[in-house]
Each structure stands twice: as C-alpha cells, then as structure tokens.
Amino acid sequence: MMEKHILIIEDDADIKDILTAILSEEGYQITAILEANDIIKTVLEIKPDMIITDYILHGINGGEYCSQIKNHPETSHLPVIILSGYGKVLESLGHYGADMIINKPFENEELCNNVASLLHGQSAAMGKQ
C-alpha cells in the first residue's frame, strides 16, 4: 500500500515541526509549507491525500484555503482538517467546508486517530465508486 501524503500549512515553525514529526512517525509522507500564494495550484502540484491547515496564517486564514479547495472540482474530494486555537469562534463563523476542526492544543493520539479515520474513510469511499 502506498503511503498517504499530507500537506501541512502552518506558519508557526514549532507546530509545523511537531506535526511533521508526529505524522511522519505514523508513516505518512509530509510536505509542510508556511503559506501558499495560490492554494489550488499548490495542491495540484503537490498532490496530497489530505490537507491540514492552521486557521490563523499571515495574510489569509486557513478557512479561506479550505473553502477554495472544497469549491474547486479537482480538489473538492480531499479531506481538510483546520487546526485552531479558536475552535469555538471558528465554529460560530462556519467551518468553511472542513472535514474536521481540531482545537489547539491537541493530543497527538487524537490527531493521529482523526487523520487515519479521514484517510481510511476516503479510501473506502474511493473504492466504492
């Protein structure tokens, strides 16, 4: 089975490194970036199986990335997780089509379980087509 590829968009270097380490240990291939000038172009070039984005980023919020990904025909099938220290605020604003919102700070095990369930749910759904 091919390893799943996760795109992480996180502008806090420490959190980016933590996410990369946790998910790499779980056997995922990771591409971590600070931001994307054109999120659709970036996703189409990287071809991830999932996107994890922070909500608060410089110049744009992760919700906008999520919304663009979910509204584009070539990327709308990809699961997107938004990480936020402001989960309650985010929920009141609408979730931008995200498959999941995970509050910071998060438990490593919870993150890994959620990532696995979304990725395996996706592959199960892909197999039914």
N, C-alpha and C positions, 0 to 999 in steps of 0.2 A: 504494500500500500504506500502511495506517495505521501510524504509528509505535507501537512497543510501549511499554507503560507499566510502569515498575518501581517498586515500593515498597521503599524502603530504611529499615530500622530500625537506627539506630546512635546511641548516646548520647555518643560522642566526636565533638565538633564538627569537629575537624580531619579525621578519617577520613570523616565524613559529607560534608563539603565536597569532599574528594578523590574519593570515589565518585561524587558528583553531577556533578563536573566531567568525570571520565573518561567516564562513561556518557552524559552529555549530548552530549559531542563525538562519540560513536558514533551519535547520532541518536535516542536513547531519551528518552521523556518521563519525568521523575523526580519522585516525591513522596518527600521524606525527612522522617522523624519520629524523635523521640528515644525514644518508647515508645508503647504502646497500652494503655489501660485494658481494652478489650475487643477483642482482635485480630480476631475473626471479624467483628464489627460494622465495624471499621475497614476490613478488606479488602473487605467487601461494599459499603461506601460509596465507597472509592477505585477499586475495580475494576481492580487491576493485572493485568498478564500474567505477572508474576513478583515474588517477594519475595526480597530479600537482607537477612538479619538478622545482627547481631553475636551471638555466643554469650553473652558476659558483658554483661548490661544491669542497670540498677538494679532490684532487686526481683524480677526474673524472668530466666530465661535464654532465649536465642533458641531453644533446643531445645524449650522448652515452647510457644512461639509456633508453631514448626514442627509439633509434634505436634497442636496444636489445629487448625491449618489443614488438615493432612493427614487428620484424622479427621472433618472437617465435610463433609457431602455437597455443599455449594455451593462449597467452596474446595479440595477434595481434589485437583483436577486441576492446580492451579497449581504450577509449579516453585518450589522453595525452595532457596536457597543459604545455608548458615551460614558466616560468617566467624569464624575463631577463631585466637587466638594459642596455643591449647592443643589443636591438632588431634589429637595422639596421645591425650591424655586424653579428648577428645570421642569419638574412635573407640572407646575402651575402654568408654565409657558407653552406646554405641549411638548411632545417628545420628538418632534421632527421626523417621525417615521422610524426611529431607532428600534432595533430588536430588543435592546435591553439598556437600562441605565444602571450603572453601578456607582454607588456612593464611595467617595474617598473619606477616610482611609478604608481600604478594603482588606478582607482576609485573603491571603494568597490562595488558599484552598477553594474559597468561594469563587474567586476569579477563574481559576483553572476549571472548576466544575461547570461554570456558566459558559466558558469558551468551548469546552468539549461538547456540552449539550447543544449549543447552537451549531457547531460544525457538524456534529453527527446527525442532527435533525436536518441540516441542509443536505447532507449526502444521502440520507434516507429519502428525502423529498425528491432529490435529483434522480434517484434510482426508480422512482415510481412513474416517471414521465414516459 
